[in-house]
Amino acid sequence: MRASHVLNKSACLISDETGILKRVSKLPIQNGDPKLIAFGVIPSDTTALGATKFSGRGSGCAYSWEGAMLTTLGEISERYAPVFYKKENLVKSTFLDLPSDKKIDLAEYALYHEEQYKLYEEGNVKIKRFTENLELHWDVCTDLVDGQKAHIPANFIYMPFFEDSFYLMLNTSTGLAAHSNFYKAVLGGLYECIERDSFVLTWMHQLDVPKIRITKEIQDYIDQYYPSNYNFHLLDITLDLEKPSVFGFCIGESDYGRFITVGSSTRGTYAEAVKKVIMECGQAVSYLRHTINMNPDWKKERNQLNNFEDHSLYYTVYQEEQKVFNNWIEKNPTKQINFREERKNTDKEEIQSILRLMRSKGYNVMIKDVTTVDVNQAGFYSVKVYVPQLVQMAGGYKYYFNGGKRLYEVPPSLGYPKKDYHNLTEYPFPFP
């Protein structure tokens, strides 16, 4: 479907009276900012529709206004749809009493470390251990690995979810994806699950991963959109999950001082991943300015970082903390990529290749189609992809998912030093 057709069809999403967005506004840019077009949104009140409160945090950017508007509407559809669920379709049960023939062992879920649970108990945080006798709400998902149905905690699907008096985890958007093509939405969710896992393992262990050479071809691409004083660093964070994954950061100067913006991406080729990372780094420049202007007196300690907004401000306000990037900055780039490479398989074939990988590892790939009627009428599909074994990226510092087996097993299996919970980095994630 052509971009212009999708835009015309999805215009109904923006309305003061009937839209899922009241309005969309173009974020201002200043001289010396990246040549990107970015939009911000004011969401509708979903409580009027009988749903939980839709936070509406989200934006989109691209090098063209069409692309920026499409990514904005796609991201908001992605976040809007999982606000809605039918309580009568949920099952309230313990794990032991679930009606499913297929059950995913509780040990497979990458959640919190025992030390974290102790802190939650001491602080009266409403996060409980995921045990087989704990009664909670579940919903049915499909495991794409074998096609079987299985119940998954509704807390892991819908965002936000308040039907239980406690949480198994604080909600995360990892694996939520929307697109005008259903298979592209599924693929986007799969890519994000791999990307977040790869980044978290790299960051928490401060892995000495390969650094990508910024060739003249890559630099020429950067120079089309970015000022010459922006300095990019690109890291190959592809670990055991094989799909090209890149974490990058950009160092620059703006009216609010020295900044470091970041991006990460998993795609079918390194070229695609690098281009996505470069764009994400650029998108954060104007976002940081807006966030600083809205929070001029912001000061928080690490344990007080409760969302991604806090995390983005942390490294701008406390610039001495930017030293966490020094080892990667000083590292010699040795990884050569083909910046012209294009993925040759179809979206369906790419999905199947990821499923074969997950199957070989004994992992589950759960999917829930959360598309609402209004989102579908606008031409979008919204899905939640959830791989229990992969480590997600949390927005709250105290709620990082430090209990997953992969966090401790994968790095040493690849030749990196083995670390336990107490030796993971204490530096917060740098993502906005």
N, C-alpha and C positions, 0 to 999 in steps of 0.2 A: 504494500500500500504506500503510495507516494506521501511525502511529508506534508505537502499542501492539503491533501485530502484528509489526513489525520487531524491537522490543525483545524480545518473547517468543521469537522465532525465533533471535535473535542471542545469547541468554543463554548458549548453549553455548560461546561464545568465552572465557568467564571460568571458569577451573577450575585448581586447583593441579596436577591430574594431566593433563588433556587439553586445556586451553584454550590459545589463543595469548596469553592474559593470565593470570597467576597471580592477580592481584587488581586491583581498581580502588578507589581511595580518594578521598574528597571533600577537596579542598584547603580548609584553614581560611581564613576571612575574619575581618577585624577591624572594629570600629566605624569607620566612615569609608571603608570599601572599597566598590567598586561592588556593586550588588545582583545579582551573577552567581553561578551555580552552576558550579563547575569541578571536573573530575576528573583525577587523575593515575593512572599505571599502573605495574605491575611486570610485565614481559613474560616469556614463556616462553623456554626455551633452545632455539632453533631448530637448534643444532648437533646435538642429539639426533635430529633428523629428517633429518640429512645435508645441511643447508643451511649457509650462512654465518651469522655471528652477527648476530642481529636486535637492534639497539641499543634499540629500544622507546621512544625519546624521543618523547613526544607527550602530548597532553592534549586535552580538549574543554571547551567552556563554552557556556552559553546562559542565558536568563532563566528557564528551567524545568528541572527535573531530567530530564525526558524528553528534551528537546532536548540537554542537556549530555551525557547518556549516549549518545545516538545519534551525536553528533559525535565523542565519544571513541572509540567502537567503529569508526566510519567511518575516523577518522584512523589508528588502529592497523591496521586491515585494509589501508589504503592503504600503510603502511610495511612491513607484514609480508609481503605477497604478493610484492614484487619481490626478496625474499631468495632465492626459489626459481627455479631454471632447470635444464633438462636439458642437460648438457654435450654429449651426443651430438647434440643438435639445432643446436648452434652450428657455424659454419664458421670454421676458422682459415685465414686467407688475407691476402694483401696486397690493397690496393684494386685494383690492376691485374688481379689474377687472380680477382676476385669473379665468381661465376657469374651474377649478376643482369644482366638486360637493362637495367634502370634503375639508374643510379648517380647519387648526389648529389655534385656537384663539391666537392672538399675545401675550396675557397675559400668555400663557403657556410656552413661551420660557424663559429659565433661562439665562439671559444675564447680563447687568450691572445695577448698582444702579444709581439713579438720581444724587447723588453727584459725581459719576464718570463721567457721561455725562457732567456735568458742567465743570469738570476739562478738559475733552477732548475738549470742545468748547473753553475754555480759552487758551489751548495750541495748538489750530489748528490741533488737531489729527483728522484723516479722519474716525472716527467712528461715525456713525449716529444712532439716535434712530430708532428702528424698528416700523414704523408707517404704517397705512393702506393706506396712500397716497404716500408712497415712492416708486418710480419706480426702480426696480432692476431685476436681472436675477434669474430665478427659474428653477428647474429641478424636474422631477417626481420621487417620491419614493413610495415604498409600505409600508403600515402600517401593520406590522405582527400581530397586535392585532385583526384587523378585515378583513385584506386582501384587503382593499380599497387603491386606488391610491390617492396621494395628492402631491401638489407642495411644495417643501422646497427650501429656498434660496440656490443657488448654492454655495455661500460663506460658507455654513455649510457642504458641501459635498466634494468639490474639494480643493486640497491643493498643491500649493497656487492657489488663484483665483483672477484675476486682471481685469475682464471684467467690473466691476462697478468702478466708480470713487471714491468710498468710501467703507467702511467696516461696516458690522453689528457686526462683531467680528473679532479679529485676529485669524487666523487659528489655530486649535488644532487637534492633531492626535487621540483624544479620540474616541474610537469606530472603528478605522481602524484596520482591522485584515486580515491576510492571512494564508492559510493552504493548504495542498494538499487534504484535505477533505472539501467540501463546508460547511457541517453542523458544523464542528469544527471551521471553520472561523467565521461563524455566532455566535456560542456560545462564541468564544473568544472576539468578539466585544461586546456582551451583558455583559459578565463578566467585561470587562474593563469599560464600562459605569457605572456599579454598584460600582466597586472598586473606581473609581475617585470621584464619588459623596460621597461615604462613607468616603474617606480620607479627602476631602475638608471640609465637615461638622465637622469632628473630629478635624482637624487642626485649622480651623478658630475660633472654639469655645473652643479649647484646652479642649476637653471633657475628663472627668475622666472615661474613658471606662475601662472595665475589662482587667486585665493583665493576659496573658497566662502563666501557670506554665511550665517551661522548665524541664521536667521530665528527668530521666536518659536515657530513650529511645530517646528523642529529642536531648539531649546533646551528646549521642553516635553518632547520625546522623551528628551533627555539627562537632564533633571531627574527622570524616573521612576526612573532606575537609578543616578545618580551624585551624589555630594555637591556642594554648591554651590561649593566651592572648587576644583573641577576645571575647567580652562580648555582648551577644545578649539580646534584650528585644523585646517581642512580645505582641501586643495589639489586642484585639478583637474589631474591629470597625464595626461589624455587627449592623446596626441600624434598620430601619423599612423595609428594602428590603429583609431581611431574609436569603439571601444566605451568607454562611460563608465568611467573609471579615477580612483580617488581615493586620495591619500595623506594621512593625518591623524596628528596627535600630540596628546597630552593632557599638560598640565603640572599637577602636584599636589604635595601634601605628605603624607607618611606617616611611620610610625615610623622608617623608614630614610632620611628626608630628602626633599629635593626630587627629584622624578623626572620624566622624560619617557618616556611609553610611546607606541608607534607602531602603526599598522596601515595596510594598503593593500588595495585590492580592485578588481577589474574585474567588472562586472555588466551586465545589459541596460539598466538605468536608473541614473541618479545616485542616486535614492532608495535602491535596493537596495545600491549600493556604499557610500554614506555609513553606512547602518545596520550593514553588516559592519565597516567601519573603526572605528566607535564601540565595537562589541563587542570587537574585537581589542585596542583600547587598554585596555579594562577588564580583559580577561583577563590582561594582562601585569602588573597591579598585584600580585596575590597571587603570581604566578610570580616576580617580582623579589624579593619578600620571601623566598620559599623558596630562591631561588638565592643570595641574600646570606647567609642563615643557614647554607647548606651550604658557603659559601666566604668565611668571615669575614675572612680575611687576603688576599683576592684583590688582586693588583697585576700588571698586564701592560702592556707597551708595545704600540703598534699592531701591529707586525710579529709579535707573539706571540698575537694573537687567532686562535684556531684553529677556533672553532665559534660558533654563534649564542648560546650561553650566555655566552661571553666578550664578545660584542658587546653583549649586554643589560647586562652589569655595567659595561662601559666608561663609559657616560654617567652611571651612577649613582655610581660610585666617583670618577671624574674630572669633577666637576660643572662645572668651568670650561670643559670641552669642549662643554657644552650651547650655547655661543655660536654653534655652527654653525646653529642653528635661528633665530637672531635676525632675519635678513632676512625669513623667512617669518612670524615672529611679528609683526613691525612692518608687514607689508604690509597695505594696505587691501583688505578683501574686496569684490569687485565681481561675482562669479559668482552668479547667481540660479538655483536649481534647483527643480524641482517635487517636493517631498518626498512627494507623494501618488501620483506616477506609478507605474504598474505595467506590467511587460512584457506586451505583448499577444500576441506570437507564442508558438508551442509551443517546447519544447526542441529538437526536430528542426529547426524553422525557424530557430532562433537559431544552431544549429550550422552550418546551411547558409549563413547570412549571414556568419559568420566565415570559412568556407571560401571564399566568393566574394571576400572581402577579401584573404585570403592568396593566392588564385590570381591576383588582379589585380597583386600585388606580385612574383609569381614565386617565392613561398615554398612550402616543403613542410610538410605537417602529418602527421608520422609517428605511428602509434598501435600500441601493443602491449597486447593483453589479457593481463594477468599474473595474473588471478584464479585462486587456488588452490581445490582442491576444498572444503577446510574453510571458507574464506571464503564461497564460493558457497552452501554448505549453510546458512550462517548468514544468508543473504539479501543478501549484498553482492557487488558487482562492483568490481574494481580494475583500473585502466588506467594506462598511461604514455603521455602525449601529449608529443611532442618536436618542436619547430619549430627546425631547425638554425640558421636565420638570426636568431632572437630571442636577446637577451642574457639569460642566467640570473643568478640571485642566489646567490653563493657564501657559505659559512659561514666560510671562512678568509680573513683579510685579504690574505695574499700570493697568494691564488688567485682574486681577482676576475676576471671574464671581460672583460678589457680589450682583447681583440683583435678583437671583432666589428665589422664594417663599420657597422652601424647606430649604434653608440656614437658614431661620429665624423660620420656623414652625416646622420642625422635631425635633430638640433638645428639646425644651420645651414639645413637645408632649410625649417625652420619659422620662420626669422627670428631665431633665437638666435645668440649669438656662436660662432664656430668655435673649437674647442679640440683640441689634439693630446694625445697620451698624457701628456706631462709637465705638462700644465696641468689635468688632471682633479683633482678634490678629493682631498685626502689623508685626509679624515675618514672613519672607518669607518661602515659601515651601522649603523643603530640598532636593527635587528630582533632580538627574542629568539628 
